[in-house]
Amino acid sequence: MPDSSPFGTPFGPEEFAAATNVSRETLARLKLYAGLLADWNSRHNLVSENSLKELWRRHFWDSAQLAAFIPQSAQSLADLGSGAGFPGLVLAEMLRGRVSVTLFEARAKKCAFLEEAARRMELPVTIRAIRMEEAPPKAFDVVTARACAPLPKLLEYAQNFMSTNSVCLLLKGQNVGSELTEAHKYWTMNAVTTPSLTDPSGAVLALRNLVPHDSKAPKKAPHPGGRQSKGRRR
């Protein structure tokens, strides 16, 4: 059934399919994923219970919108702080056979869920059970994150997974402007902000050519408590 939604219109799997133009096979696997998430969430609190009421808009479509920003030439993607698989597992399904996806998640129960979801979906992803700051540097064509950390802190993580040709795609909330202002104190970057399709207060932030102002910059960047800015919560 379609999710209840504060936007006033129902949005379920059929509406998701219409918005994203995914195949029946992809939709079927995402439905399987949704059912598995609801089951696990009742026991493990992978996402906020309230957000399940609008699962297909708030989690699935929010994640899927990043597919349009991924370059056709991209072959590898790193999703940082994957949690219950948003956006990484959704993108892995949508980009099946085209892009190799690695999910970074430190918490054991969430890694276990990701492994089970990937197995049930027959989805070839790599799951790294490691803290992002402890992972050895490795360049990916695309780096993604959602509800992971305030931008100045997140860029510390992202730099270890980016080359000069990489793009970093971040789902951000209503504080994206102030986060960018703070990040620019420590980093040089090309940043493009696009309004979110799923949240009028949110944005997709695409970053390229990320370079710290000096070698000490990442350590000086402030990173207040909390995993994400207001308006972009799991």
C-alpha positions, 0 to 999 in steps of 0.5 A: 500500500502507498505510504502515508505522507505529510505531502498530502498525496500517497506515495508507494511502490507504484508511485516510486516506479513512475517517478524513477522509471525502474523496471518491474524486476528492479521494483520487485527487488526493492519491494523485497528490500522494503519488506525485509527492512520493516521486519528487521526494524521491528527488532533492531531499530535500523531507521526511525519508526516514524520514517517507515510511514513514508518509506518509499518517498523518504528513503527509496526515492530520496536515495534513487534521485542520486542516480541521475547525477552519476556520470555514465563513465563511473565504474565504482561507488563508495557509500559512506555510513550506509546505515540501512542501505540509503542511498547505497543499496538503492543505488546498487540496485538501480545501477546493477551491472554498471557500477561496483558499489562498496558500502561502509558501515561500522555498526554490526547489526546494520552490516548484518542487515545489509548482508541479508538484504544484498543476499536476498536481492542477489545484489553483488555489493561489497560491505566494509564493516569499518569506521570510515576514518579507519578505512585505508584510502582508496579512490572511487569514481563516486562517493555518496552519503546521506544523514551521515555527518555535518559537511565539514566533518564528512569531507574529512572522510570523503577525501580518502575515497576521492581522486581528482576525477571523483564526484561526491554526491551528498543528500543534505537538509535545510542547513546546506547553505551554512554547512557549505559556508563553514566547509569553505573555510577549510576546503576548496571545492567546486560545489553545485546544489540542486533542490531535492525532489523529495523534500522542499527543504533538502538538496543534492550537493555535488562536489568535485575537486576537493582540496584542503586549504592546508594539510592541517585543515581537516583536523581543525574543521569543527564537527558538532555532535549529531550525525546530520543537519536538521531536516535530513534525518534517517 
